Amino acid sequence: MEPIVIIQDGARRDENALRWAAAHAQLVGTGLEIHRPQDDFRAQLVVVGYRGPGNSTLGLGGHVLPLLAETRCDTVVVRGTPAAVDFRHRHVTVLVSGGPGDRRVLRHAADFARRRDAALRVLHAAPEPPVRSGVDTDHTYVLARAAAALDGLRHHAVLVRALPHEAIARCTDTDLIVVGSGDTHESGTVTRAALHHAPCPVLVVHQPVLEAHHGRTAIPAPRRPVRLQA
């Protein structure tokens, strides 16, 4: 089994990221490794603190978004309150959009909730359209599709009439927010909203690129490639 890998940017250790990663490695029964962002490694899950020496606006470390773009496996960005980092709320919240990536995101969120014996909340954020815009405001189909994908798994579905970053900031009873990775090479707007505003760790679920292999479709093994040279 591939290890849990902690990315440490600079000499300062992120104790929250280390604590979260160690607890998860023990939970899934695998090893724990520490690497720098430029290292080549294999991992089933990458864990990184949200701060670093290259801080950008809103406090997000400058290494985080490039890491998400280059890493070919799920990544947890550890941030938020001590209670959330220690998983004391017993809630996992997954954001769905109604797109094709929802099924994979839901599956990973459900797995985390099961392993942590936590309640699963499925959240869709959609602001009210302008008055008399003629836009269809019924977003309940997104939650209906999510329920079908979960195939009877117990969960709580919530439709929030707000922008994604507003809905995310309100999840103060959540231990983990689960989002998709967005575009292959650039984090989507919902992912960025979670990274900047979540009151808890954020699991970014990687959407693998399907590759042809001897006439069959295969998913590449989760690993981070050698860092690209500028």
C-alpha positions, -999 to 999 in steps of 0.1 A, spaced: 0 0 0 13 35 -9 21 57 21 6 89 33 30 117 22 33 150 41 47 179 20 68 202 41 78 235 25 107 251 44 123 244 77 92 252 98 71 221 106 33 223 103 22 205 134 -15 204 124 -6 188 91 17 163 108 -10 154 134 -37 150 108 -16 129 86 -3 106 114 -39 100 126 -51 91 91 -21 69 84 -29 50 116 -65 47 106 -59 32 72 -29 11 83 -2 25 61 32 43 64 39 80 67 66 99 47 78 135 47 89 151 15 97 185 1 76 200 -28 104 193 -54 107 156 -45 95 127 -66 74 102 -46 45 77 -47 15 82 -24 -21 72 -19 -28 106 -3 -8 139 0 -12 161 31 0 197 32 -5 227 55 -22 256 40 5 281 50 42 283 39 71 307 35 57 318 1 23 331 15 0 347 -10 -32 366 -5 -57 353 21 -29 334 38 -27 304 14 8 292 10 23 298 -25 32 262 -28 -3 248 -24 -19 255 -58 11 243 -78 12 212 -57 -25 205 -65 -18 210 -102 11 185 -103 -1 158 -78 -18 128 -93 -36 117 -62 -60 131 -36 -46 159 -15 -57 172 20 -49 208 28 -49 211 65 -64 243 79 -91 253 104 -99 250 140 -82 225 164 -115 207 168 -119 202 131 -83 192 126 -88 165 153 -121 154 137 -142 161 168 -173 173 150 -179 139 133 -192 155 101 -179 153 65 -193 178 40 -190 172 3 -197 199 -23 -215 188 -55 -221 207 -87 -241 183 -108 -212 176 -131 -196 143 -141 -169 145 -114 -195 143 -86 -197 106 -84 -159 102 -77 -160 130 -51 -190 115 -34 -174 81 -32 -143 95 -16 -163 116 9 -184 86 18 -153 65 24 -138 92 48 -171 94 66 -173 56 70 -137 53 83 -142 82 108 -177 71 118 -190 105 108 -222 119 94 -221 127 56 -236 160 44 -240 166 7 -240 204 -1 -249 222 -33 -244 260 -33 -263 281 -59 -270 318 -55 -304 332 -64 -303 345 -100 -313 382 -107 -350 389 -106 -367 383 -140 -335 368 -155 -355 339 -169 -329 315 -155 -341 282 -141 -336 283 -103 -344 247 -96 -312 230 -84 -327 201 -65 -318 178 -94 -282 181 -83 -289 166 -49 -312 140 -65 -283 129 -87 -260 128 -57 -285 106 -38 -286 82 -67 -248 80 -68 -247 72 -31 -271 44 -37 -290 45 -5 -262 55 18 -274 76 46 -266 113 42 -281 148 48 -287 168 16 -286 206 17 -292 232 -10 -278 266 0 -288 298 -18 -254 314 -16 -220 316 -34 -197 287 -28 -173 306 -5 -202 318 16 -216 283 20 -182 269 28 -175 295 55 -207 285 73 -196 248 77 -183 254 112 -195 220 124 -175 201 97 -142 182 101 -136 178 64 -148 195 33 -145 174 1 -143 190 -33 -132 181 -68 -100 192 -83 -115 213 -111 -96 216 -143 -68 192 -149 -41 219 -148 -58 246 -126 -80 244 -95 -116 253 -100 -134 282 -84 -151 260 -58 -118 243 -49 -101 277 -44 -130 289 -23 -126 259 0 -89 264 2 -93 301 12 -124 300 34 -129 265 49 -129 263 87 -115 228 85 -92 206 64 -101 203 27 -98 171 7 -93 178 -30 -103 147 -49 -81 142 -80 -98 134 -113 -75 111 -131 -68 113 -168 -77 81 -186 -49 67 -207 -48 41 -234 -27 11 -225 -24 -19 -249 -58 -11 -263 -75 -8 -229 -84 23 -208 -64 25 -176 -61 49 -147 -24 58 -140 -11 48 -106 -13 77 -81 20 94 -79 35 129 -82 58 133 -112 92 149 -111 88 187 -107 87 204 -140 116 228 -147 107 264 -153 
